[in-house]
Amino acid sequence: MGKVYFIDVTNRDGVQTARLSLSKLQKTMINMYLNEFGVYQSEFGFPTTTHETNYLRANLELAAKGVLKPIRLSGWIRATTEDVERTFEMVPEIEYLNLSLSTSEQMIQGKFKGRKSRVDLVEQMVESVKKAKSLGAKAIGVNAEDASRTDVAFLIDFAREARDAGADRFRYCDTLGYDDPFSIYETIGKIVSETSMPVEIHCHGDLGMAVANSLAGAKAAVDAGSDAYINTTVNGIGERAGNADLVSCVLSLIKSKGFAGKYELGRPLEISKAYKLAKYTSFAFGVPIPLNQPGVGENAFAHASGIHADGVLKDPENYELYAYEELGRGEPELVETGRMICSGEYSGISGFSHIMGKMEVSFANASQARKILELVRYANVEAQTPLTEDELLFIAKYPEIAKRLLTLTPLE
């Protein structure tokens, strides 16, 4: 029986959201928190994009040092041999890739304007996979963009040819949120039965069914005898109406009536890290967590109705499906209302030493303190917000990595 894994795409699909962005340090912190949470793989960025290069290589260095382990770091590129070659020129250490190509008739006519046939698409994907393998890719996922509007017979052929070329997984993209739990279960089941290929389920929320569709797709893959890889973003942040929310998918898999105890996780999850991860991502994006967000929303464990309050006080299980402590909630949060010294792009050594001293961080000498302060200033310039305690500690612990994250090298 197959297992269920989680691949988070916040640092790729999430940052493509209109009007939202993350600094490279913030993307790195999200990778750190995803690793703590137990996510199998982070799709951490775009290896053919020049402003990502230092960030990607810095995170791969953290992985080599054992800091970002065991999480895998995968890049997303177009399925072209040119993109594959450019990837390994710019980020030679990269080992995991997802190669993406649109497959639906809508895209063939509306995007490619009829210049590519289905035969062309298969040939392009096969060439790209072979090139990536030849250059050292250890694992490759092939993405069928707009798969939910693609003929199933063609998807099967597309996946089978990619598999034979050396691809490890097939990513089924419900790019426009067109599927429902019944249609995606049927389609994924057919694909796995015909190809015996592990499937990634990548769902969007245009109709509000991203989480339900992700679970249904994963169920189909496992029921058909394959591993399933659910694609998520933290807090569901993504293009248009968003992606499948990580915490909601995890809770659904381990707590819901039809899944709890019946489907095995491929990697243990530390759901006690959920609240910390959701809160930091909300802060970094500047997007509040919805009041009613499962597990991590402000009202997820709030009760006002007399009947509900009475019931939950007698036994929390009367009106709570899971305990807030499981998600890392319940600790008091202190809010400073008096004097506060913050990090900033114009911080001085005295204020900075005060901030770090409160976190019990000391420096060997004044020169070291000034070096870390300079990095903190640049991090504030990039993020345009005071740094969190974890961000400050990261910079102090890994100053050379932080320097690479904060260095942008424009094209000449």
C-alpha atoms as one frame of an Amber mdcrd trajectory, in Angstrom:
protein
   0.000   0.000   0.000   1.322   3.428  -0.955   2.127   6.241   1.455   1.196
   9.917   1.524   3.860  12.625   1.428   3.633  16.406   1.528   5.389  18.712
  -0.903   4.977  22.358   0.015   5.121  24.923  -2.781   4.792  28.158  -0.783
   8.212  29.350  -1.947   7.270  28.772  -5.586   3.508  28.942  -6.113   2.811
  31.027  -3.020   5.193  33.796  -4.024   3.583  33.945  -7.466   0.476  35.355
  -5.795  -0.400  38.804  -7.106   0.609  41.660  -4.770   2.522  39.375  -2.386
   6.210  38.606  -1.976   8.826  37.286   0.435  12.417  38.279   1.078  15.062
  35.612   0.519  15.620  35.388   4.273  11.886  34.875   4.795  11.825  32.123
   2.172  14.727  30.466   3.974  12.967  30.657   7.340   9.877  29.042   5.818
  12.094  26.198   4.556  13.474  25.831   8.085   9.990  25.665   9.596   8.740
  23.256   6.908  11.653  20.982   7.740  10.743  21.084  11.432   7.126  20.322
  10.554   8.113  17.199   8.631   7.341  18.211   5.053   9.002  15.831   2.603
   9.983  18.439   0.019   9.917  22.197  -0.435   9.637  23.551  -3.938  11.967
  26.329  -2.959  12.198  28.469  -6.055  13.108  29.106  -9.672  16.661  28.057
 -10.601  16.611  29.870 -13.962  15.782  33.218 -12.330  18.904  35.250 -11.602
  17.711  36.948  -8.411  17.008  33.506  -6.921  20.499  32.100  -7.529  22.231
  33.189  -4.319  19.206  32.215  -2.235  18.909  28.771  -3.849  22.605  28.003
  -3.509  22.645  29.256   0.091  19.763  26.942   1.004  21.463  24.019  -0.717
  24.551  24.829   1.357  22.389  24.670   4.481  21.187  21.260   3.297  24.786
  20.111   2.740  25.639  21.261   6.285  22.748  19.165   7.629  20.752  22.207
   8.743  17.998  21.748   6.155  17.657  17.990   6.473  15.906  15.684   5.771
  13.667  17.963   3.706  14.355  17.928  -0.034  14.730  21.198  -1.917  13.354
  21.117  -5.445  13.372  23.685  -8.216  10.576  24.444 -10.681  11.384  25.085
 -14.327   9.720  24.923 -17.717  10.128  21.608 -19.510  12.652  22.804 -22.073
  16.200  21.614 -22.587  17.279  25.260 -22.483  15.819  25.714 -18.991  17.396
  22.456 -17.822  20.838  23.485 -19.069  20.511  26.966 -17.576  19.459  25.448
 -14.247  22.635  23.414 -13.882  24.774  26.329 -15.035  23.290  28.645 -12.405
  22.651  26.179  -9.555  24.969  23.210 -10.194  24.306  21.697  -6.732  20.592
  21.177  -7.364  19.375  17.575  -7.278  15.573  17.711  -7.433  13.473  19.283
 -10.176   9.907  19.602 -11.383   9.570  20.170 -15.125   6.338  21.848 -16.183
   4.434  21.864 -19.465   0.829  22.747 -20.322  -1.137  19.807 -21.719  -4.798
  20.721 -22.235  -6.414  21.430 -25.603  -7.289  24.867 -24.228  -3.581  25.572
 -23.705  -2.565  24.044 -27.023  -4.944  26.375 -28.852  -5.131  29.333 -26.488
  -1.539  29.474 -25.187   0.543  27.802 -27.884  -1.821  29.039 -30.617  -1.786
  25.645 -32.280   1.966  25.734 -32.913   2.469  22.578 -30.834   0.715  19.248
 -31.127   0.332  16.582 -28.464   3.191  14.699 -30.100   5.358  17.805 -29.760
   4.498  18.127 -26.077   5.471  14.532 -25.329   8.734  14.873 -27.258   9.566
  18.127 -25.457   8.952  16.570 -22.054  10.973  13.448 -22.852  13.933  15.497
 -24.090  13.821  17.679 -20.991  13.720  14.720 -18.615  16.613  12.984 -20.347
  18.668  16.160 -20.301  18.007  16.690 -16.571  18.992  13.102 -15.784  22.158
  13.411 -17.841  23.172  16.549 -15.940  22.743  14.960 -12.529  19.147  15.311
 -11.374  18.450  12.660  -8.730  14.653  12.861  -8.868  12.350  14.502 -11.383
   8.658  15.293 -11.291   6.883  16.021 -14.574   4.058  18.551 -14.366   0.992
  18.473 -16.561  -0.320  22.012 -16.213  -4.099  22.208 -16.638  -4.309  18.420
 -16.302  -7.912  18.571 -15.096  -8.941  19.943 -18.512  -6.737  17.474 -20.410
  -7.933  14.270 -22.044  -7.154  11.411 -19.648  -5.851   9.117 -22.381  -3.293
  11.750 -23.344  -2.284  12.295 -19.703  -1.614   8.570 -19.390   0.528   8.587
 -22.530   2.322  11.753 -21.359   3.074  10.260 -17.930   4.138   6.891 -19.313
   6.582   8.443 -21.793   8.040  10.682 -19.078   8.409   7.678 -16.777  10.250
   5.708 -19.443  12.567   8.692 -19.981  13.524   8.650 -16.302  10.923  10.767
 -14.481  10.107   9.684 -10.925   6.689  11.289 -10.365   3.803  12.693 -12.341
   2.276  15.955 -11.119  -1.438  16.274 -11.852  -2.201  19.992 -11.809  -5.769
  21.117 -11.254  -4.535  24.524 -12.313  -7.903  26.272 -12.372  -9.573  24.368
  -9.539 -11.857  22.701 -12.076 -11.981  19.249 -10.494 -14.248  17.952  -7.763
 -13.415  15.100  -5.350 -15.273  12.557  -7.473 -13.731  13.497 -10.825 -10.185
  13.712  -9.497 -10.493  10.359  -7.724 -11.558   8.707 -10.959  -8.850  10.380
 -13.056  -5.936   9.769 -10.691  -7.021   6.157 -10.278  -6.872   5.630 -14.047
  -3.460   7.283 -14.365  -1.885   5.198 -11.595  -3.486   1.969 -12.848  -2.097
   2.534 -16.340   1.354   3.873 -15.420   2.161   2.556 -11.893   3.651   5.997
 -11.331   3.602   7.949  -8.061   1.406  11.017  -8.450   1.645  14.546  -7.081
  -1.729  16.203  -6.580  -1.573  19.960  -7.127  -4.912  21.693  -6.529  -6.123
  25.282  -6.593  -9.125  26.751  -4.795 -11.083  28.540  -7.523 -14.200  26.590
  -6.514 -13.230  26.167  -2.860 -12.364  22.466  -3.152  -8.543  22.449  -3.129
  -8.213  20.554   0.172 -11.015  18.090  -0.604  -9.634  17.460  -4.084  -6.108
  16.951  -2.735  -7.293  14.302  -0.285  -9.461  12.592  -2.909  -6.572  12.530
  -5.370  -4.192  11.129  -2.778  -6.740   8.480  -1.821  -7.063   7.463  -5.478
  -3.302   7.093  -5.900  -2.869   5.025  -2.740  -5.956   2.906  -3.453  -4.478
   2.144  -6.881  -1.202   1.040  -5.297   1.052   4.086  -5.598   2.560   6.705
  -3.315   0.800  10.082  -3.289   2.394  13.504  -2.915   0.032  16.288  -1.876
   1.120  19.765  -2.941   0.285  22.489  -0.424   1.033  26.060   0.578   1.103
  27.450   4.108  -2.236  29.136   4.908  -3.397  28.246   1.389  -1.671  31.302
  -0.077  -1.403  31.038  -3.851  -2.511  32.395  -7.170  -6.085  33.701  -7.456
  -8.133  31.853  -4.801  -5.090  30.017  -3.453  -3.770  26.481  -3.143  -4.538
  23.588  -0.832  -3.656  24.668   2.711  -0.937  22.560   4.359  -2.407  22.393
   7.867  -5.947  21.717   6.597  -4.691  18.853   4.415  -2.663  17.353   7.247
  -5.531  17.562   9.724  -7.911  16.056   7.168  -5.551  13.166   6.562  -4.963
  12.297  10.216  -8.294  13.298  11.785 -11.130  12.811   9.281 -13.539   9.897
   9.377 -12.436   8.244   6.162  -8.678   8.774   6.460  -7.627   8.624  10.123
  -5.574   5.496  10.753  -6.194   4.171   7.244  -3.531   5.967   5.197   0.142
   5.936   6.146   2.354   9.012   6.111   5.628   8.704   4.255   7.365  10.902
   6.813   6.311  11.629  10.416   4.780  15.077  10.900   5.315  17.333  13.910
   1.951  19.065  13.883   2.910  20.825  17.113   4.875  23.127  14.791   1.760
  24.072  12.798   0.835  27.260  14.660   4.393  28.612  14.585   4.661  27.927
  10.839   1.284  29.473  10.027   1.924  32.581  12.161   5.355  33.248  10.692
   4.116  32.830   7.116   1.217  35.172   7.840   3.677  37.752   9.199   6.120
  37.344   6.303   3.467  37.735   3.606   1.585  40.391   5.544  -1.641  38.412
   5.136  -3.710  37.705   8.287  -4.713  34.118   8.973  -8.474  33.875   8.328
 -10.491  33.891  11.540 -12.007  30.501  10.715  -8.872  28.813   9.332  -8.806
  25.144  10.424  -6.479  24.539  13.340  -4.652  27.864  13.330  -7.394  30.493
  12.921  -8.281  32.706  15.872 -11.725  31.130  16.180 -10.655  27.513  15.601
 -11.060  26.823  19.346 -13.311  29.744  20.346 -16.789  29.107  21.772 -19.545
  31.652  22.474 -22.821  29.741  22.278 -24.040  28.722  25.736 -24.662  25.120
  24.697 -21.228  24.818  23.071 -19.399  26.532  25.934 -21.079  24.294  28.468
 -20.317  21.215  26.412 -16.652  22.001  25.800 -16.069  22.853  29.463 -17.470
  19.470  30.458 -15.410  17.634  27.838 -13.499  19.382  25.011 -14.236  16.472
  22.683 -17.894  17.435  22.732 -17.191  20.343  20.369 -13.537  20.037  19.361
 -12.350  17.387  16.931  -8.726  17.789  18.000  -6.892  19.596  20.795  -5.287
  22.993  20.377  -2.173  21.710  22.156  -1.563  19.305  19.274  -1.001  22.282
  16.969   1.405  24.059  19.293  -1.193  26.487  20.607  -1.984  27.503  24.172
   1.194  29.286  25.227   0.618  32.893  26.347   1.827  35.573  23.949   3.387
  38.696  25.404   2.802  42.019  23.664   5.145  44.865  24.581   3.201  48.008
  25.491   6.030  50.042  26.963   9.530  50.812  25.757  10.539  48.680  22.782
  13.847  48.548  20.907  13.452  47.095  17.400  15.877  46.069  14.710  15.842
  48.313  11.658  17.866  49.451   8.675  19.208  52.360  10.749  19.850  50.458
  13.989  22.951  51.288  16.012  25.281  49.031  17.934  23.842  49.910  21.344
  20.226  49.101  20.497  21.255  46.004  18.552  23.370  44.683  21.429  20.367
  45.227  23.728  18.086  43.200  21.428  20.538  40.310  21.080  21.343  40.363
  24.790  17.672  39.761  25.603  17.998  36.566  23.509  21.172  35.655  25.428
  23.350  36.134  22.347  26.772  37.634  22.947  29.569  38.481  20.539  33.266
  37.747  20.791  34.181  41.356  20.156  32.876  44.659  18.810  33.982  43.802
  15.284  31.829  40.669  15.217  28.852  42.577  16.610  29.167  45.249  13.905
  29.380  42.574  11.204  26.141  40.933  12.358  24.473  44.325  12.766  25.329
  45.234   9.178  23.681  42.015   7.955  20.626  42.738  10.099  20.380  46.206
   8.591  20.400  44.766   5.085  17.805  42.154   6.070  15.567  44.965   7.299
  16.080  46.879   4.042  14.970  43.830   2.067  12.033  42.821   4.276  10.924
  46.362   5.209   9.758  45.060   8.574  11.396  44.422  11.975  13.052  41.007
  12.075  11.684  38.194  14.189  13.696  36.580  16.942  14.312  33.474  14.822
  15.506  35.597  11.904  17.965  37.456  14.139  19.223  34.197  15.612  19.640
  32.731  12.109  21.758  35.691  10.987  23.900  35.508  14.118  24.438  31.757
  13.710  24.940  31.658   9.935  26.351  35.070   8.959  27.994  33.882   5.730
  24.791  32.191   4.589  22.831  35.314   5.511  25.236  37.433   3.472  24.543
  35.286   0.399  20.800  35.525   0.964  21.014  39.295   1.121  23.218  39.658
  -1.948  21.488  40.392  -5.234  23.647  40.464  -8.335  21.959  42.294 -11.210
  22.802  41.328 -14.780  25.429  43.563 -16.389
